[in-house]
Amino acid sequence: MSKRIVIIGATSGIGESLARQAAEKGYIVGGTGRRIEKLEKLKKKLGDQFYYREMDVSERKKASAQLLSLIEEMGGMDIIVLNAGISNYPASSIITMEQEIIDVNVSGFVQLFGEAFQYFRNQGRGHIVGISSIAALFGSSRAAPYSASKAFISTYMQAYRQRCNKAKSYDIAITDVKPGFVKSEMTEGKRGMFWVAETEKAVRQILKDIEKRKAYSYVTRRWRLIAWLIKLTPNWIIDRI
């Protein structure tokens, strides 16, 4: 029986590529996103293997209902990938923009993580994948709410991984995917990037690490070195970068 994977945030970049590559490997795929036309385009490409729901994760109660409806239509769920996230948001003020980022990257994440965890706990097994970032490892003066939100995601998943490791009544894997720079709408036009990975290459690695149920996935793998260096660097140096 084909595994069923739900991808929250499947309309572009990593999420869209992951939907396509998972379908090519025989998965039944569910995708969500705010841009319904992108989901309809994916449906035309992937056919009966693909199910979708229009979803804004910042509308938390509505997003939960849409997720449960999608799972029911798919006939179940084995893996969920929480990929929805924003780094910049057009708004009337910095405060409004930062609140929008927190609403999507933190509040929306927690809501759907909770729904997925409850579903998998009742099922007795499952796999939750969260897309954080190398940016989770340090505060960035150019993207304070983004790096903080990704740090929250990593720490939150680490705590739940500990909880799952202690539990004997269910088998739930938690994978923290930490991409470096990956070509996408989010990185388009940004300066100062290096080791920029092609989306397809990055997603092949992500899917491979998901299938291995890894706790951590650095994308691409060379970013593990950067993560190691960041962890060894004193805060007084990071604060001056």
N, C-alpha and C positions, 0 to 999 in steps of 0.2 A: 504494500500500500504506500502511495506517495506521501511524503511528509508535507505538512501544511505550514507555510511561513507567512506571517503578516508583517508588512513593512510600513511603518508609520512615517510618512514623508517620502513618497515614491514618485514624485512628479519631475524630479531633475537630479543631476549629479549622482552621488553615491546611491541614493535610494532607487532611482530609476534604473541605473545599471544593475543593481542587485536584483531587482525584480526580473529583469531580462535574463541575467545569468542563472538565477535560481530556476526559472521556467525551463531554460535550456537543459538543465540537469534533472528535470523531471519533477520538480516541486509543484505543488498547488500553491499559487501565490495570491495573497491579498494585499492590496495597496491602498493607501489613503493620501489625501493632500487637499489643499485649498483650491487648486486649479483643475476643475472638472474636465476641461478640454484635454489636458495632459493625460489624465486617467483614461479618458475615452480613446485617446490615441494608443496608449499601451494595450488596452483591451483589443483593439483591432490587430495589433501585432501578435499578442500572446494567445488570443482566442479563449477557449474554454478553460484553460489553465489559470486564468486571471479573473479575480473578483475585485471590486473596488467600492469605496465610499468617499464622497466628498467630506472633508473634515478640517476644521480649524481647532487645533489642540488647546488653544486658549479658551475656547468655550467648553469648559471641562466636563460638565454633566452631559452635554450633547455628544461630546467626543466619546465618552464612555458608552453611551447607548449605541452609537454608530459602530464602535469596535465590537460590542457583543452581537450586534446584528450581522456584521461581516463574518464573525466566527461561525455563527449559526448557518449562514448561507454556504460557507466553505465546508461545513461538516466537521469542524474542529480546528484546533490550532496546536502545533508542536513547538513553534519558534515564533517569537515576536522580536522585531528590530525597531527600537525607538530611535528614529533618525531625524525626526522633525526638529528644526532649529533655525535660528536667524542670528546674524551678527550685527547687521545694521538695519534700521527700520525708519522709513521716512515719517517724521512726526513734527509737531509744532514746537517741541522743545526737547532739550537733552533729557530732562526728567521723564517726559512721556516716552521717548525712544528707549531709555533704559528699562522702564517699566514693561514695555512691550516685549523686550528681550527676556526679561525674567518670567513674564506670563507664559511665553512659549517654551523657553528652554528649561525652566525649573517647574513651574506650576503644572504646565501641560504634561511634562515628563512624569512627574510624581503621580498625577491622576491615572495615566494609562499604565504606568508601572504597577500601581496598586491593583488595577483591574486584572492585568495579566498575571500577577502573582497569585491573586485569589483564585483565578481560573485554574492555574497550574497546580496550586495546592489541592484544590478539589479533585483534579484529575490524577494527582499523584506523581506527575512528571511534567517537564517542560524546560524551556530554555529562553531566557530573557537576555537580549543583546542591546546595549546602550552605546550610542555613538557620542563619545566625549571628545577629547582633543589633546594634543600635546600642550595646548594653551592652558589646560587644566593644572599644569605643574607650576605655573607662576602667574603673578598678576601683571597684566599688560596696561601701560598707561594709555595706549591707543584703543583699548577694547576692554575696559574694566568690567562691565556687566557680562560680556561674553566669556572671558576667562574665568570669572567667578562662577558663572552658571555651569561651565564645564567641570570646574573643580567640585561643585556640588554633586553633579551626576556621578563622577568617579567615586567620591566618598560614600554617597548613598548606596551605590551598587556594591562597594566593598563591604559595607555593613550587612547588606542582605546576603552577600555571598557567605559571610561568617555564619549568619543565621541558618542558611541552607545546609552548610557543612555540619552543623550541630544537629540538624533534624534527621530523624531516621524514618519518618513516616512518608516522606516524599523526596523526589529526585529532581531538583531544579538547578540548572546550571545558570551562572551569571557571567556574561562576557562583557568586558569593558574595551571597546575599540577606540584607540587613540590615534587618529590620523594626524600626520603632519600637513603639508600643503598638498591638496588634491585639486586638480582642475574641476571647477564647478562654477555655477552662477555666483556662489558666495565669495569665491576667490578672484573672480574676473576683475581685472583692472587694478588689483592691489599691488603695491610695490614692496620691495625688500624680501620677496619670497625666494626660497632656494629648495633644491631637492623636490621640485614640484612633480608629483606623480600623475601619470595619465589615469583617468577615471577607471578605465577597464582593468588596468593592471592592479590598481589599488583594490578594486572590488573582488577580483579573483582571489587575492590574498585574504580579504575579509571573509569571503564565503568558505574558503579552506579552513580558516581558524574557527569559524562557527561550527563547521562539521566536526572539528576536533574538540569542540566544547572547551576551548582555551579560556582561561580566566582573563587574560590580557592579550590584546592584539595591537601591536605597533605597526602603523601603515605609512610608508613601507617599513621594512624591518630595520633599516639604517637609523630610523628615528629612536630606536631603543638606546642607541649610543647618546643621542642628544638628551633623552630623558635621564639617563645615568649621570651625565655631566651636570644637568640642572639640579639634580638631587644632591650632588656633591658641592655645588657652588654656595658659598655663604650668602645669607640674605642681604648683607650690606653691599655686596657686589651686584646682586640682582636689582636692588633698589636704585642703583646708579646707571643701569643700562638704559 
